[in-house]
Amino acid sequence: MTVNIHAAKTNLSELVARVERGERILIARAGKPVAQLVPAPKGRRSSLPPDDPLLHLNTFALDGPGGKLTNEDIDRILYGQR
């Protein structure tokens, strides 16, 4: 479906509802397509495997000039006292 930009501004709520139902709507200015309303991509959350090192930073912390840093230490350094 194609609508002109004035009609799109006037009926935005209705057009968004149609897009939420899966329709794609082309917006035109002076008969020339300039934009398209499409459904937003479905969010896909990827999960980390249970053995991912990011989930066990305390286990993988390295001794360095400041000694062994834990997650709490890093948070305190970056974000201040909690």
PyMOL Python script that loads the backbone (N, CA, C, O; Angstrom):
from pymol import cmd

cmd.read_pdbstr("""\
ATOM      1  N   MET A   1       0.855  -1.181   0.000  1.00  0.00           N
ATOM      2  CA  MET A   1       0.000   0.000   0.000  1.00  0.00           C
ATOM      3  C   MET A   1       0.895   1.235   0.000  1.00  0.00           C
ATOM      4  O   MET A   1       1.931   1.252   0.665  1.00  0.00           O
ATOM      5  N   THR A   2       0.504   2.254  -0.732  1.00  0.00           N
ATOM      6  CA  THR A   2       1.242   3.520  -0.781  1.00  0.00           C
ATOM      7  C   THR A   2       0.328   4.635  -0.299  1.00  0.00           C
ATOM      8  O   THR A   2      -0.827   4.720  -0.715  1.00  0.00           O
ATOM      9  N   VAL A   3       0.842   5.492   0.578  1.00  0.00           N
ATOM     10  CA  VAL A   3       0.102   6.671   1.041  1.00  0.00           C
ATOM     11  C   VAL A   3       0.999   7.883   0.886  1.00  0.00           C
ATOM     12  O   VAL A   3       2.223   7.779   0.968  1.00  0.00           O
ATOM     13  N   ASN A   4       0.377   9.040   0.660  1.00  0.00           N
ATOM     14  CA  ASN A   4       1.190  10.252   0.573  1.00  0.00           C
ATOM     15  C   ASN A   4       1.564  10.714   1.976  1.00  0.00           C
ATOM     16  O   ASN A   4       0.944  10.308   2.959  1.00  0.00           O
ATOM     17  N   ILE A   5       2.558  11.546   2.059  1.00  0.00           N
ATOM     18  CA  ILE A   5       3.117  11.922   3.357  1.00  0.00           C
ATOM     19  C   ILE A   5       2.100  12.650   4.234  1.00  0.00           C
ATOM     20  O   ILE A   5       2.098  12.472   5.452  1.00  0.00           O
ATOM     21  N   HIS A   6       1.228  13.473   3.625  1.00  0.00           N
ATOM     22  CA  HIS A   6       0.207  14.174   4.407  1.00  0.00           C
ATOM     23  C   HIS A   6      -0.766  13.178   5.042  1.00  0.00           C
ATOM     24  O   HIS A   6      -1.104  13.298   6.220  1.00  0.00           O
ATOM     25  N   ALA A   7      -1.208  12.207   4.266  1.00  0.00           N
ATOM     26  CA  ALA A   7      -2.124  11.193   4.793  1.00  0.00           C
ATOM     27  C   ALA A   7      -1.426  10.350   5.859  1.00  0.00           C
ATOM     28  O   ALA A   7      -2.052   9.938   6.836  1.00  0.00           O
ATOM     29  N   ALA A   8      -0.145  10.098   5.674  1.00  0.00           N
ATOM     30  CA  ALA A   8       0.601   9.321   6.668  1.00  0.00           C
ATOM     31  C   ALA A   8       0.661  10.068   7.994  1.00  0.00           C
ATOM     32  O   ALA A   8       0.489   9.471   9.056  1.00  0.00           O
ATOM     33  N   LYS A   9       0.908  11.389   7.931  1.00  0.00           N
ATOM     34  CA  LYS A   9       0.944  12.179   9.170  1.00  0.00           C
ATOM     35  C   LYS A   9      -0.424  12.202   9.837  1.00  0.00           C
ATOM     36  O   LYS A   9      -0.533  12.093  11.058  1.00  0.00           O
ATOM     37  N   THR A  10      -1.453  12.345   9.034  1.00  0.00           N
ATOM     38  CA  THR A  10      -2.804  12.425   9.571  1.00  0.00           C
ATOM     39  C   THR A  10      -3.268  11.115  10.189  1.00  0.00           C
ATOM     40  O   THR A  10      -3.992  11.115  11.184  1.00  0.00           O
ATOM     41  N   ASN A  11      -2.847   9.986   9.594  1.00  0.00           N
ATOM     42  CA  ASN A  11      -3.342   8.674  10.020  1.00  0.00           C
ATOM     43  C   ASN A  11      -2.240   7.777  10.592  1.00  0.00           C
ATOM     44  O   ASN A  11      -2.307   6.554  10.470  1.00  0.00           O
ATOM     45  N   LEU A  12      -1.243   8.376  11.206  1.00  0.00           N
ATOM     46  CA  LEU A  12      -0.086   7.592  11.657  1.00  0.00           C
ATOM     47  C   LEU A  12      -0.482   6.450  12.588  1.00  0.00           C
ATOM     48  O   LEU A  12       0.004   5.331  12.425  1.00  0.00           O
ATOM     49  N   SER A  13      -1.345   6.709  13.552  1.00  0.00           N
ATOM     50  CA  SER A  13      -1.732   5.652  14.495  1.00  0.00           C
ATOM     51  C   SER A  13      -2.353   4.464  13.771  1.00  0.00           C
ATOM     52  O   SER A  13      -2.029   3.314  14.069  1.00  0.00           O
ATOM     53  N   GLU A  14      -3.233   4.736  12.832  1.00  0.00           N
ATOM     54  CA  GLU A  14      -3.870   3.664  12.069  1.00  0.00           C
ATOM     55  C   GLU A  14      -2.834   2.903  11.233  1.00  0.00           C
ATOM     56  O   GLU A  14      -2.875   1.675  11.158  1.00  0.00           O
ATOM     57  N   LEU A  15      -1.911   3.632  10.607  1.00  0.00           N
ATOM     58  CA  LEU A  15      -0.885   2.979   9.792  1.00  0.00           C
ATOM     59  C   LEU A  15       0.027   2.107  10.645  1.00  0.00           C
ATOM     60  O   LEU A  15       0.389   1.002  10.240  1.00  0.00           O
ATOM     61  N   VAL A  16       0.396   2.592  11.809  1.00  0.00           N
ATOM     62  CA  VAL A  16       1.245   1.801  12.710  1.00  0.00           C
ATOM     63  C   VAL A  16       0.510   0.532  13.139  1.00  0.00           C
ATOM     64  O   VAL A  16       1.120  -0.535  13.214  1.00  0.00           O
ATOM     65  N   ALA A  17      -0.770   0.630  13.416  1.00  0.00           N
ATOM     66  CA  ALA A  17      -1.542  -0.561  13.792  1.00  0.00           C
ATOM     67  C   ALA A  17      -1.539  -1.583  12.655  1.00  0.00           C
ATOM     68  O   ALA A  17      -1.432  -2.785  12.898  1.00  0.00           O
ATOM     69  N   ARG A  18      -1.653  -1.111  11.430  1.00  0.00           N
ATOM     70  CA  ARG A  18      -1.626  -2.023  10.291  1.00  0.00           C
ATOM     71  C   ARG A  18      -0.254  -2.674  10.141  1.00  0.00           C
ATOM     72  O   ARG A  18      -0.151  -3.860   9.828  1.00  0.00           O
ATOM     73  N   VAL A  19       0.788  -1.895  10.365  1.00  0.00           N
ATOM     74  CA  VAL A  19       2.151  -2.431  10.287  1.00  0.00           C
ATOM     75  C   VAL A  19       2.369  -3.471  11.385  1.00  0.00           C
ATOM     76  O   VAL A  19       3.031  -4.485  11.162  1.00  0.00           O
ATOM     77  N   GLU A  20       1.816  -3.221  12.559  1.00  0.00           N
ATOM     78  CA  GLU A  20       1.938  -4.195  13.654  1.00  0.00           C
ATOM     79  C   GLU A  20       1.301  -5.533  13.273  1.00  0.00           C
ATOM     80  O   GLU A  20       1.701  -6.582  13.777  1.00  0.00           O
ATOM     81  N   ARG A  21       0.328  -5.492  12.399  1.00  0.00           N
ATOM     82  CA  ARG A  21      -0.316  -6.724  11.935  1.00  0.00           C
ATOM     83  C   ARG A  21       0.447  -7.353  10.762  1.00  0.00           C
ATOM     84  O   ARG A  21       0.020  -8.368  10.213  1.00  0.00           O
ATOM     85  N   GLY A  22       1.577  -6.745  10.383  1.00  0.00           N
ATOM     86  CA  GLY A  22       2.428  -7.344   9.371  1.00  0.00           C
ATOM     87  C   GLY A  22       2.434  -6.658   8.014  1.00  0.00           C
ATOM     88  O   GLY A  22       3.194  -7.057   7.132  1.00  0.00           O
ATOM     89  N   GLU A  23       1.616  -5.651   7.827  1.00  0.00           N
ATOM     90  CA  GLU A  23       1.553  -4.960   6.540  1.00  0.00           C
ATOM     91  C   GLU A  23       2.761  -4.034   6.363  1.00  0.00           C
ATOM     92  O   GLU A  23       3.296  -3.513   7.342  1.00  0.00           O
ATOM     93  N   ARG A  24       3.181  -3.834   5.126  1.00  0.00           N
ATOM     94  CA  ARG A  24       4.236  -2.879   4.799  1.00  0.00           C
ATOM     95  C   ARG A  24       3.595  -1.716   4.067  1.00  0.00           C
ATOM     96  O   ARG A  24       2.783  -1.915   3.163  1.00  0.00           O
ATOM     97  N   ILE A  25       3.958  -0.500   4.457  1.00  0.00           N
ATOM     98  CA  ILE A  25       3.326   0.676   3.876  1.00  0.00           C
ATOM     99  C   ILE A  25       4.403   1.599   3.319  1.00  0.00           C
ATOM    100  O   ILE A  25       5.349   1.958   4.019  1.00  0.00           O
ATOM    101  N   LEU A  26       4.252   1.974   2.065  1.00  0.00           N
ATOM    102  CA  LEU A  26       5.177   2.864   1.392  1.00  0.00           C
ATOM    103  C   LEU A  26       4.648   4.290   1.518  1.00  0.00           C
ATOM    104  O   LEU A  26       3.465   4.541   1.288  1.00  0.00           O
ATOM    105  N   ILE A  27       5.523   5.220   1.883  1.00  0.00           N
ATOM    106  CA  ILE A  27       5.135   6.628   2.009  1.00  0.00           C
ATOM    107  C   ILE A  27       5.768   7.392   0.850  1.00  0.00           C
ATOM    108  O   ILE A  27       6.961   7.269   0.575  1.00  0.00           O
ATOM    109  N   ALA A  28       4.932   8.184   0.181  1.00  0.00           N
ATOM    110  CA  ALA A  28       5.403   8.906  -1.005  1.00  0.00           C
ATOM    111  C   ALA A  28       5.217  10.411  -0.829  1.00  0.00           C
ATOM    112  O   ALA A  28       4.311  10.873  -0.135  1.00  0.00           O
ATOM    113  N   ARG A  29       6.104  11.153  -1.481  1.00  0.00           N
ATOM    114  CA  ARG A  29       5.974  12.613  -1.556  1.00  0.00           C
ATOM    115  C   ARG A  29       5.882  12.944  -3.044  1.00  0.00           C
ATOM    116  O   ARG A  29       6.766  12.595  -3.827  1.00  0.00           O
ATOM    117  N   ALA A  30       4.823  13.609  -3.411  1.00  0.00           N
ATOM    118  CA  ALA A  30       4.579  13.957  -4.818  1.00  0.00           C
ATOM    119  C   ALA A  30       4.639  12.721  -5.706  1.00  0.00           C
ATOM    120  O   ALA A  30       5.149  12.770  -6.826  1.00  0.00           O
ATOM    121  N   GLY A  31       4.109  11.606  -5.190  1.00  0.00           N
ATOM    122  CA  GLY A  31       4.047  10.381  -5.974  1.00  0.00           C
ATOM    123  C   GLY A  31       5.333   9.571  -6.016  1.00  0.00           C
ATOM    124  O   GLY A  31       5.362   8.495  -6.614  1.00  0.00           O
ATOM    125  N   LYS A  32       6.398  10.069  -5.392  1.00  0.00           N
ATOM    126  CA  LYS A  32       7.675   9.346  -5.399  1.00  0.00           C
ATOM    127  C   LYS A  32       7.913   8.732  -4.020  1.00  0.00           C
ATOM    128  O   LYS A  32       7.836   9.438  -3.015  1.00  0.00           O
ATOM    129  N   PRO A  33       8.201   7.434  -3.955  1.00  0.00           N
ATOM    130  CA  PRO A  33       8.449   6.771  -2.665  1.00  0.00           C
ATOM    131  C   PRO A  33       9.644   7.400  -1.940  1.00  0.00           C
ATOM    132  O   PRO A  33      10.703   7.616  -2.529  1.00  0.00           O
ATOM    133  N   VAL A  34       9.446   7.688  -0.650  1.00  0.00           N
ATOM    134  CA  VAL A  34      10.531   8.275   0.147  1.00  0.00           C
ATOM    135  C   VAL A  34      10.816   7.484   1.422  1.00  0.00           C
ATOM    136  O   VAL A  34      11.896   7.614   1.996  1.00  0.00           O
ATOM    137  N   ALA A  35       9.874   6.676   1.866  1.00  0.00           N
ATOM    138  CA  ALA A  35      10.066   5.923   3.111  1.00  0.00           C
ATOM    139  C   ALA A  35       9.135   4.721   3.117  1.00  0.00           C
ATOM    140  O   ALA A  35       8.197   4.621   2.326  1.00  0.00           O
ATOM    141  N   GLN A  36       9.430   3.816   4.038  1.00  0.00           N
ATOM    142  CA  GLN A  36       8.593   2.626   4.153  1.00  0.00           C
ATOM    143  C   GLN A  36       8.399   2.310   5.626  1.00  0.00           C
ATOM    144  O   GLN A  36       9.355   2.302   6.402  1.00  0.00           O
ATOM    145  N   LEU A  37       7.160   2.050   6.005  1.00  0.00           N
ATOM    146  CA  LEU A  37       6.848   1.578   7.356  1.00  0.00           C
ATOM    147  C   LEU A  37       6.806   0.061   7.301  1.00  0.00           C
ATOM    148  O   LEU A  37       6.041  -0.517   6.529  1.00  0.00           O
ATOM    149  N   VAL A  38       7.614  -0.573   8.106  1.00  0.00           N
ATOM    150  CA  VAL A  38       7.661  -2.035   8.140  1.00  0.00           C
ATOM    151  C   VAL A  38       7.653  -2.480   9.592  1.00  0.00           C
ATOM    152  O   VAL A  38       8.035  -1.710  10.474  1.00  0.00           O
ATOM    153  N   PRO A  39       7.226  -3.704   9.857  1.00  0.00           N
ATOM    154  CA  PRO A  39       7.266  -4.206  11.237  1.00  0.00           C
ATOM    155  C   PRO A  39       8.701  -4.211  11.759  1.00  0.00           C
ATOM    156  O   PRO A  39       9.640  -4.510  11.021  1.00  0.00           O
ATOM    157  N   ALA A  40       8.854  -3.885  13.013  1.00  0.00           N
ATOM    158  CA  ALA A  40      10.174  -3.923  13.652  1.00  0.00           C
ATOM    159  C   ALA A  40      10.633  -5.377  13.741  1.00  0.00           C
ATOM    160  O   ALA A  40       9.812  -6.280  13.900  1.00  0.00           O
ATOM    161  N   PRO A  41      11.943  -5.604  13.638  1.00  0.00           N
ATOM    162  CA  PRO A  41      12.426  -6.987  13.748  1.00  0.00           C
ATOM    163  C   PRO A  41      12.118  -7.552  15.129  1.00  0.00           C
ATOM    164  O   PRO A  41      12.189  -6.853  16.140  1.00  0.00           O
ATOM    165  N   LYS A  42      11.784  -8.799  15.141  1.00  0.00           N
ATOM    166  CA  LYS A  42      11.522  -9.473  16.421  1.00  0.00           C
ATOM    167  C   LYS A  42      12.827  -9.591  17.175  1.00  0.00           C
ATOM    168  O   LYS A  42      13.829 -10.039  16.618  1.00  0.00           O
ATOM    169  N   GLY A  43      12.829  -9.198  18.428  1.00  0.00           N
ATOM    170  CA  GLY A  43      14.035  -9.279  19.242  1.00  0.00           C
ATOM    171  C   GLY A  43      14.407 -10.725  19.511  1.00  0.00           C
ATOM    172  O   GLY A  43      13.581 -11.518  19.962  1.00  0.00           O
ATOM    173  N   ARG A  44      15.636 -11.055  19.236  1.00  0.00           N
ATOM    174  CA  ARG A  44      16.135 -12.398  19.524  1.00  0.00           C
ATOM    175  C   ARG A  44      17.270 -12.273  20.510  1.00  0.00           C
ATOM    176  O   ARG A  44      18.336 -11.753  20.180  1.00  0.00           O
ATOM    177  N   ARG A  45      17.048 -12.740  21.698  1.00  0.00           N
ATOM    178  CA  ARG A  45      18.091 -12.666  22.713  1.00  0.00           C
ATOM    179  C   ARG A  45      18.926 -13.923  22.622  1.00  0.00           C
ATOM    180  O   ARG A  45      18.430 -15.042  22.750  1.00  0.00           O
ATOM    181  N   SER A  46      20.186 -13.709  22.400  1.00  0.00           N
ATOM    182  CA  SER A  46      21.062 -14.874  22.389  1.00  0.00           C
ATOM    183  C   SER A  46      21.545 -15.100  23.813  1.00  0.00           C
ATOM    184  O   SER A  46      21.894 -14.158  24.525  1.00  0.00           O
ATOM    185  N   SER A  47      21.560 -16.324  24.202  1.00  0.00           N
ATOM    186  CA  SER A  47      22.006 -16.619  25.553  1.00  0.00           C
ATOM    187  C   SER A  47      23.431 -17.151  25.504  1.00  0.00           C
ATOM    188  O   SER A  47      23.834 -17.819  24.552  1.00  0.00           O
ATOM    189  N   LEU A  48      24.169 -16.843  26.536  1.00  0.00           N
ATOM    190  CA  LEU A  48      25.537 -17.323  26.631  1.00  0.00           C
ATOM    191  C   LEU A  48      25.526 -18.752  27.164  1.00  0.00           C
ATOM    192  O   LEU A  48      24.713 -19.091  28.024  1.00  0.00           O
ATOM    193  N   PRO A  49      26.417 -19.578  26.660  1.00  0.00           N
ATOM    194  CA  PRO A  49      26.502 -20.926  27.217  1.00  0.00           C
ATOM    195  C   PRO A  49      26.970 -20.852  28.666  1.00  0.00           C
ATOM    196  O   PRO A  49      27.702 -19.930  29.023  1.00  0.00           O
ATOM    197  N   PRO A  50      26.563 -21.805  29.514  1.00  0.00           N
ATOM    198  CA  PRO A  50      26.899 -21.746  30.936  1.00  0.00           C
ATOM    199  C   PRO A  50      28.399 -21.724  31.212  1.00  0.00           C
ATOM    200  O   PRO A  50      28.817 -21.266  32.275  1.00  0.00           O
ATOM    201  N   ASP A  51      29.214 -22.208  30.281  1.00  0.00           N
ATOM    202  CA  ASP A  51      30.655 -22.228  30.531  1.00  0.00           C
ATOM    203  C   ASP A  51      31.364 -21.007  29.929  1.00  0.00           C
ATOM    204  O   ASP A  51      32.594 -20.976  29.875  1.00  0.00           O
ATOM    205  N   ASP A  52      30.604 -20.005  29.479  1.00  0.00           N
ATOM    206  CA  ASP A  52      31.222 -18.814  28.900  1.00  0.00           C
ATOM    207  C   ASP A  52      32.027 -18.073  29.971  1.00  0.00           C
ATOM    208  O   ASP A  52      31.519 -17.829  31.066  1.00  0.00           O
ATOM    209  N   PRO A  53      33.264 -17.718  29.668  1.00  0.00           N
ATOM    210  CA  PRO A  53      34.099 -17.018  30.657  1.00  0.00           C
ATOM    211  C   PRO A  53      33.488 -15.721  31.160  1.00  0.00           C
ATOM    212  O   PRO A  53      33.770 -15.310  32.286  1.00  0.00           O
ATOM    213  N   LEU A  54      32.658 -15.063  30.354  1.00  0.00           N
ATOM    214  CA  LEU A  54      32.050 -13.814  30.812  1.00  0.00           C
ATOM    215  C   LEU A  54      31.123 -14.028  32.009  1.00  0.00           C
ATOM    216  O   LEU A  54      30.878 -13.101  32.781  1.00  0.00           O
ATOM    217  N   LEU A  55      30.617 -15.234  32.158  1.00  0.00           N
ATOM    218  CA  LEU A  55      29.744 -15.521  33.295  1.00  0.00           C
ATOM    219  C   LEU A  55      30.536 -15.905  34.543  1.00  0.00           C
ATOM    220  O   LEU A  55      29.966 -16.034  35.626  1.00  0.00           O
ATOM    221  N   HIS A  56      31.835 -16.086  34.395  1.00  0.00           N
ATOM    222  CA  HIS A  56      32.672 -16.543  35.512  1.00  0.00           C
ATOM    223  C   HIS A  56      33.947 -15.727  35.597  1.00  0.00           C
ATOM    224  O   HIS A  56      35.040 -16.284  35.704  1.00  0.00           O
ATOM    225  N   LEU A  57      33.816 -14.414  35.550  1.00  0.00           N
ATOM    226  CA  LEU A  57      35.004 -13.565  35.550  1.00  0.00           C
ATOM    227  C   LEU A  57      35.834 -13.732  36.814  1.00  0.00           C
ATOM    228  O   LEU A  57      37.059 -13.626  36.765  1.00  0.00           O
ATOM    229  N   ASN A  58      35.187 -13.990  37.940  1.00  0.00           N
ATOM    230  CA  ASN A  58      35.962 -14.179  39.176  1.00  0.00           C
ATOM    231  C   ASN A  58      36.908 -15.362  39.049  1.00  0.00           C
ATOM    232  O   ASN A  58      38.024 -15.323  39.567  1.00  0.00           O
ATOM    233  N   THR A  59      36.474 -16.408  38.368  1.00  0.00           N
ATOM    234  CA  THR A  59      37.295 -17.601  38.193  1.00  0.00           C
ATOM    235  C   THR A  59      38.472 -17.326  37.268  1.00  0.00           C
ATOM    236  O   THR A  59      39.557 -17.878  37.451  1.00  0.00           O
ATOM    237  N   PHE A  60      38.253 -16.470  36.274  1.00  0.00           N
ATOM    238  CA  PHE A  60      39.274 -16.221  35.262  1.00  0.00           C
ATOM    239  C   PHE A  60      40.062 -14.938  35.507  1.00  0.00           C
ATOM    240  O   PHE A  60      40.865 -14.539  34.663  1.00  0.00           O
ATOM    241  N   ALA A  61      39.845 -14.282  36.655  1.00  0.00           N
ATOM    242  CA  ALA A  61      40.555 -13.037  36.939  1.00  0.00           C
ATOM    243  C   ALA A  61      42.055 -13.289  36.972  1.00  0.00           C
ATOM    244  O   ALA A  61      42.515 -14.339  37.420  1.00  0.00           O
ATOM    245  N   LEU A  62      42.800 -12.317  36.493  1.00  0.00           N
ATOM    246  CA  LEU A  62      44.254 -12.446  36.447  1.00  0.00           C
ATOM    247  C   LEU A  62      44.894 -11.614  37.547  1.00  0.00           C
ATOM    248  O   LEU A  62      44.409 -10.536  37.888  1.00  0.00           O
ATOM    249  N   ASP A  63      45.965 -12.116  38.086  1.00  0.00           N
ATOM    250  CA  ASP A  63      46.731 -11.318  39.026  1.00  0.00           C
ATOM    251  C   ASP A  63      47.510 -10.287  38.226  1.00  0.00           C
ATOM    252  O   ASP A  63      48.145 -10.617  37.223  1.00  0.00           O
ATOM    253  N   GLY A  64      47.460  -9.073  38.661  1.00  0.00           N
ATOM    254  CA  GLY A  64      48.183  -8.020  37.965  1.00  0.00           C
ATOM    255  C   GLY A  64      48.672  -7.000  38.963  1.00  0.00           C
ATOM    256  O   GLY A  64      48.722  -7.277  40.162  1.00  0.00           O
ATOM    257  N   PRO A  65      49.041  -5.806  38.480  1.00  0.00           N
ATOM    258  CA  PRO A  65      49.585  -4.785  39.365  1.00  0.00           C
ATOM    259  C   PRO A  65      48.652  -4.452  40.531  1.00  0.00           C
ATOM    260  O   PRO A  65      49.108  -4.100  41.619  1.00  0.00           O
ATOM    261  N   GLY A  66      47.350  -4.565  40.296  1.00  0.00           N
ATOM    262  CA  GLY A  66      46.405  -4.259  41.365  1.00  0.00           C
ATOM    263  C   GLY A  66      45.978  -5.495  42.133  1.00  0.00           C
ATOM    264  O   GLY A  66      45.088  -5.418  42.979  1.00  0.00           O
ATOM    265  N   GLY A  67      46.590  -6.621  41.855  1.00  0.00           N
ATOM    266  CA  GLY A  67      46.176  -7.865  42.509  1.00  0.00           C
ATOM    267  C   GLY A  67      45.002  -8.465  41.765  1.00  0.00           C
ATOM    268  O   GLY A  67      44.650  -8.010  40.677  1.00  0.00           O
ATOM    269  N   LYS A  68      44.399  -9.480  42.346  1.00  0.00           N
ATOM    270  CA  LYS A  68      43.270 -10.148  41.713  1.00  0.00           C
ATOM    271  C   LYS A  68      42.024  -9.277  41.865  1.00  0.00           C
ATOM    272  O   LYS A  68      41.631  -8.931  42.980  1.00  0.00           O
ATOM    273  N   LEU A  69      41.407  -8.928  40.739  1.00  0.00           N
ATOM    274  CA  LEU A  69      40.201  -8.102  40.764  1.00  0.00           C
ATOM    275  C   LEU A  69      38.978  -8.978  40.560  1.00  0.00           C
ATOM    276  O   LEU A  69      38.955  -9.831  39.673  1.00  0.00           O
ATOM    277  N   THR A  70      37.968  -8.766  41.379  1.00  0.00           N
ATOM    278  CA  THR A  70      36.708  -9.480  41.234  1.00  0.00           C
ATOM    279  C   THR A  70      35.728  -8.606  40.452  1.00  0.00           C
ATOM    280  O   THR A  70      36.015  -7.441  40.176  1.00  0.00           O
ATOM    281  N   ASN A  71      34.591  -9.162  40.103  1.00  0.00           N
ATOM    282  CA  ASN A  71      33.554  -8.376  39.429  1.00  0.00           C
ATOM    283  C   ASN A  71      33.169  -7.163  40.271  1.00  0.00           C
ATOM    284  O   ASN A  71      32.986  -6.063  39.750  1.00  0.00           O
ATOM    285  N   GLU A  72      33.048  -7.377  41.570  1.00  0.00           N
ATOM    286  CA  GLU A  72      32.671  -6.289  42.464  1.00  0.00           C
ATOM    287  C   GLU A  72      33.734  -5.195  42.467  1.00  0.00           C
ATOM    288  O   GLU A  72      33.409  -4.008  42.477  1.00  0.00           O
ATOM    289  N   ASP A  73      35.008  -5.598  42.459  1.00  0.00           N
ATOM    290  CA  ASP A  73      36.097  -4.615  42.418  1.00  0.00           C
ATOM    291  C   ASP A  73      36.026  -3.789  41.138  1.00  0.00           C
ATOM    292  O   ASP A  73      36.167  -2.566  41.166  1.00  0.00           O
ATOM    293  N   ILE A  74      35.808  -4.466  40.028  1.00  0.00           N
ATOM    294  CA  ILE A  74      35.738  -3.770  38.742  1.00  0.00           C
ATOM    295  C   ILE A  74      34.547  -2.811  38.725  1.00  0.00           C
ATOM    296  O   ILE A  74      34.677  -1.673  38.274  1.00  0.00           O
ATOM    297  N   ASP A  75      33.391  -3.259  39.211  1.00  0.00           N
ATOM    298  CA  ASP A  75      32.228  -2.376  39.284  1.00  0.00           C
ATOM    299  C   ASP A  75      32.517  -1.158  40.138  1.00  0.00           C
ATOM    300  O   ASP A  75      32.150  -0.041  39.772  1.00  0.00           O
ATOM    301  N   ARG A  76      33.173  -1.361  41.274  1.00  0.00           N
ATOM    302  CA  ARG A  76      33.491  -0.267  42.185  1.00  0.00           C
ATOM    303  C   ARG A  76      34.429   0.733  41.502  1.00  0.00           C
ATOM    304  O   ARG A  76      34.250   1.945  41.631  1.00  0.00           O
ATOM    305  N   ILE A  77      35.429   0.222  40.774  1.00  0.00           N
ATOM    306  CA  ILE A  77      36.370   1.101  40.084  1.00  0.00           C
ATOM    307  C   ILE A  77      35.655   1.896  38.991  1.00  0.00           C
ATOM    308  O   ILE A  77      35.854   3.104  38.864  1.00  0.00           O
ATOM    309  N   LEU A  78      34.821   1.209  38.204  1.00  0.00           N
ATOM    310  CA  LEU A  78      34.168   1.867  37.083  1.00  0.00           C
ATOM    311  C   LEU A  78      33.003   2.753  37.475  1.00  0.00           C
ATOM    312  O   LEU A  78      32.827   3.830  36.906  1.00  0.00           O
ATOM    313  N   TYR A  79      32.197   2.314  38.448  1.00  0.00           N
ATOM    314  CA  TYR A  79      30.951   2.992  38.738  1.00  0.00           C
ATOM    315  C   TYR A  79      30.893   3.640  40.121  1.00  0.00           C
ATOM    316  O   TYR A  79      29.888   4.263  40.461  1.00  0.00           O
ATOM    317  N   GLY A  80      31.937   3.509  40.912  1.00  0.00           N
ATOM    318  CA  GLY A  80      31.943   4.095  42.245  1.00  0.00           C
ATOM    319  C   GLY A  80      31.368   3.138  43.276  1.00  0.00           C
ATOM    320  O   GLY A  80      30.981   2.014  42.957  1.00  0.00           O
ATOM    321  N   GLN A  81      31.321   3.598  44.497  1.00  0.00           N
ATOM    322  CA  GLN A  81      30.838   2.750  45.609  1.00  0.00           C
ATOM    323  C   GLN A  81      29.387   2.376  45.395  1.00  0.00           C
ATOM    324  O   GLN A  81      28.591   3.168  44.890  1.00  0.00           O
ATOM    325  N   ARG A  82      29.062   1.175  45.780  1.00  0.00           N
ATOM    326  CA  ARG A  82      27.670   0.703  45.691  1.00  0.00           C
ATOM    327  C   ARG A  82      27.200   0.261  47.033  1.00  0.00           C
ATOM    328  O   ARG A  82      26.056  -0.171  47.175  1.00  0.00           O
TER     329      ARG A  82
END
""", "prot")
cmd.dss("prot")
cmd.show_as("cartoon", "prot")
cmd.util.cbc("prot")
cmd.orient("prot")
